[in-house]
Amino acid sequence: MEDQGIVQLYLQRSQQAIAETKNKYGAYCKMIARNILSNYADVEECENDTYLAAWHAIPPNLPRKFSIFLGRITRNIALDKHGYNTAKKRNREFEVILTELEGCLASPNTVETEYEAGETASAINQFLYALDEQARNVFIRRYWHSDSIENLAMRFNMSSSKVKSLLFRTRNKLRVFLDKEEGHV
């Protein structure tokens, strides 16, 4: 079923919307959650919570790109679950990903930095659009989808060391770009 048809089912409050969403996007949602969470039960719970969140969000929201809408919901739920689980155990792969970006981004811990966080997001989008397609895709797959270095190497037909090098250079470029942007604000 096409995305517009699925969204229409949500608008009609049809239970079939959830079944169609699961059929089309279940594996996608699980992949996003699995890259953040290390426990299979948590991944399944996250997937189901995604369907419930979509049910509550449509209406009033009408997603422009349904897959991105679901991916964002799944990622946010998985990140919340990861934060909850952090006190108990750690997903080392996701901790590595967060550590990699630590040098580029400051954590918005105060009310004063809320506005700056939005500005930073806009600046990162501007930076990503200026990258060549491969560097942008590798960066997004690593830091949005939380893909492992090995998966990125296979997906983009590169060696692991080339992926690491590309990510390192891109993070450094991002740091320089954000420093320049901060100076212009």
N, C-alpha and C positions, 0 to 999 in steps of 0.2 A: 504494500500500500504506500502511496506517495505521502510525503510529510503533510501536505495541505489537508489530505483526507484524515490523517491521524489527528491533526489539530481540530478539525471540524468535529470529530468524535468527542474530543475534550470539551469543546464548546457546547455540544449537545448533552454533556454529562453522561455519555455512554461508557459503561464498564469495558467495552471492547477497545477503547482507547489505550488502556493499560496493556492489554494483550497484544495489540498491534505494536505498541512502543517496545515491549519486551522482545517481540519477534524480530523487529528491525534493528533495535539499538541495544539489546541486552548485552551482547558480547562487547560492544564499544564501551558501555558504562562499566562493565566489570573490568575491562582492561585499564581504564582510568583509575578506578578504585584500587585494583591490584597493584598498580605501580606506586601507590601511596601507602597502602595498608599491607601488612604481612600475613594477616589471618584470613583464611578463606571465609569463615563465618561472618567476619566484619565486612568483607567484600560483598557477600550476598545481602547482608543487611543494608549496606550502602546502596546497592542496586535497587532494592525494594523501596528504600526511603526516597530515592530519586523519582520513582513513579508516583509516589504519594505527593512529593513536593511539586511535581509537574501538574498533578491533578488539582492541587490548591492554587497554583499560579496561573493556570489557564481556565477560564478567564480570571482576572481582568487582563493579564498580559497576553499578547499575541506575538510569539517568537518569530523573528524574521528568518532565522536559520535554525530549524528544529534541532539538528545534531549539536550545534554549538550551545544552544540553550540547555540541552540535556547534559552535555559535557561539563558545562559550568556548574550546574546543580550538583552533579556527581562529584566533581572535584571539591566543591565547597563542603559537601557532606563528608567526604573522605578526609579532608583536612581537619574538620572538626573532630572526627573520630580519631584521627591520628593524635591530635592534641590531647584528647581524653586518654588515649592509650599510652602516651609518652611517659606518664608516671609509672606505668607497669612494665612496659617493655618497649624497645625501639626497633623500628624498621631501619636497619643500617643504611640500606641503599637510599632511602628518602632523606635520611639525615645527611648523607654525603651531598645530595643535590642541594639541600638548603645551605649547607656550608659553602658550596661552590659560589652561590650567589651572595653570600654574606658580605663580601668585600665590595660589592657594587651597590647594594641597597641598604639604607638605614631602616631600622624597624620603626614604624610610626606608633610610638608608645604614649603620646600626649595628644590632647585635644588640638593643640596648636598645629600639629603636623598632619591633621586630617586633610586640610586643603592641599598641603604639599604632596601627600600621597596621591591625590588625583592628578596633580601636575606631573608627578613622577610617572604615573601610568601613561599619560599622554606623551611624555618624552620618550618612554620606552617604545611605544607604538611608532613614533616618528623614527626612532633609531632602527627598529626592525624593518620598516618599509625601505630604508636606505641600504640595507644589506643585500648582497646577492641572494638569489632564491635558495641555493643549497645551504648557505650559512644560516639564513633565517629559519628554514625548515628544521635543521638540526637543532638550533637553539630552542625553538618552540617545542619540538618533540622531547627535548631533555627537560626543559624547565616548566612546561605547561602539562605535558602528558607524562612526565617523569619516566621516560624510557631509559633503560640502562645503556651504558656505553656499548655493550655487546649487541644489543638490539639495534642501536643506531648504526653501528658498523655494518651489520647485515642489511638493514633497510636502505642505506645510502651507498652500499658497495665500497666501503672504505675499511682501512685497518683501524683497530681500536686506538692506536697511537695517533692516527690522523684525526679521529673524532675528538680525542682529548685535546690535541693541539688546536683544532678549529674552535672548540668551545673556550679554551683558555684565551685565545686571541680575541674572540668575540666578547668575552667578559671584560677583557682589558679595554677594548674599544668602547663598550658600554660605560665603563667607569669613567673614561675620559669624556665621553659625550655628556654624561650626567653632570660631571664637574663643570663643563662649559655651560650647560643649561642652567645650573644653579647660580653661576656667576652672572647670568643675564636676567635673572628673576628679580 
